[in-house]
Amino acid sequence: MSVQGFMFPRSRTGRASLLPPPPWHYSGHMLTLEYRTDLDAVAELLPSGLAPADEDPGAVAVIWADWQSCSDTFEELLDPVRAQYREVFVVIRCKYRGRHYSRCVYIWVDTDYAMVRGHYQGYPKKLGSIFLTRPVTVGRAGPRLSPGGRFGASLAANDRRLLHATFEIGAESEHAGFVNALPMLHHRWMPAIEGDGADSLDEMVTMSAYESEIGRCFSGDFDLRIGDSPVEELTRLQPREPIAGYWREVAMSWRSGTTLERNNLTGI
C-alpha cells in the first residue's frame, strides 16, 4: 500500500497529514490598516517580472485576522484546536503583464498547520505571537461594533515586538480598503537539496476565493508602530501617510490557484 495524505507527513491512512485536502473554509474578522510608504521600499520587494501598481504604488496594508477554518468534513469545528488561529500579513500591489494583483510580502501565524498551508499557497509565513481585541455584544470587556469602539492589535516574533496598533471605529463602510482587494500573486520557492543556489521549485501563482461573504464593515482612524528586529525588515515600510483603517467580518472558501509561470527546475 502506498502512503497517503495531502501534505506531509504521508502515512498509511493519511490521517497524520498536517493538512486535509482542499477546499478550505474560513470565517473570522479582519483589522486592516492602509497607509503610504516610500515607493522604493515597496518596489524592492518585487521579484523580476513584476512592477509597482500604476496608481498609488506606495500603498501598503497591514492586516490582523482572527480565523476559524475547516475542511469540507467540518470535523475541525468539533476539535477547535485544529480550527482556530490568528495571523498578521503585509500586502502591497503589483502589476504583471498589464494586470494588477495584491501580493503578500510578509506574514506571521500562530499555528503550524496555518504556516504550512500558506507555504503551499505561496504565502511566506513565519510563526509569531498575535493578539487582536475582540468585539463583544454584552458586558464591558470589549468594544462594541459602533462608532467609538476601540481595538488594539500586536505582533511579536523571536522575542521582539514588531507591530503595535490601535484603531477606533468612526462609521460604517461599504468596503475594507483597496490594497488587499485583488487576486493574490505569489511565488512558490524551494531551494534544491544540492545547496548549489538553484531552486527545485520556482513558480508564480495566482489565486482567489471561489466563494466569499462580507459582514459588517467599519472604517476609522488608527495608529501603527513598527518595531525593529535583527531578522526582519518591516522598518523599511514605515508609514508616511495614513489612508484609513477598517474592521470587517469576512468569510471565504478556497480550492485552488493557477500557475502563471514555472521556471528552470533543476535536472536530476
Steps between C-alpha positions, in 0.01 A plus 500: 500500500640844411503776760224759490431857608457842342810640674782356706532277690348246265404175667306179449158664546586866444357597837837632619520762222541851636231621261174354369439537126323815377253656479563701816243731657578808711285720723627781718571868527775726370658825607652668193724807526593671173770761460758635256870437532816560296445370147854363480434284808200344323676458165797317656266222615390413146685219319605534137202517268278692742455878508342739753131581459413783262292690757609562859804268467625572852179380668535227766248306707583342835226252590419309818262204459337277762385185318304184542564265209404149399494250215197363321449241776450781756639266765755760609216709645443234766871504588567876495875474566513387135284787377596825674801718427608860454726664247649835401591570140646788301359555152609718210376518141688421182458469124575193289446499122269797518278366780500614863520265798528508877815338640577388854865583572517418874273288719500340846264236642472326835445136400704250300218387271419858398867563427539195276167564329631844413827359365295278269318810370813715472452710814842555671370408846700506822394424857409790728306602810186684388221673690196699388224651712170317450168687489223412745124523503457481879695641792792741514798275424528604138398758241161513331472510123394862488666841477747543785584129528875469561724207407863410560720259307855371536756271340817363658752252361833376633451699824455830314184710478474564126161671474264680733182670381189670632181561303179689575178449306375818334215390276356211300678433171403331175851363446815407694763674290664443163849357558382147582201503264655330195590139416823398672824456307760286679815301439551142616871443560700204632882489485651189342634243747844523337545842660645645182283813494249356254131449574322168457165684513455843342144592408296816473138436596178693539193417704179633645205366695226323305240608754500790744267684734552839663326593823509825691776740399620820667764761427693715742826655612804304610849523640766250390848454650764278338779354710844380394651152502830355377308246288224720356477793255163651591656831602570565132121531457448775757173692454535840336132583456195316641218413261237332720435211735224241464340230715288240322338161531600272214463143378643321198561160347814405306566201277788562261712751313655540153867470402604799289869409461711196580875566473833315467450191712824319577566185301551160666 
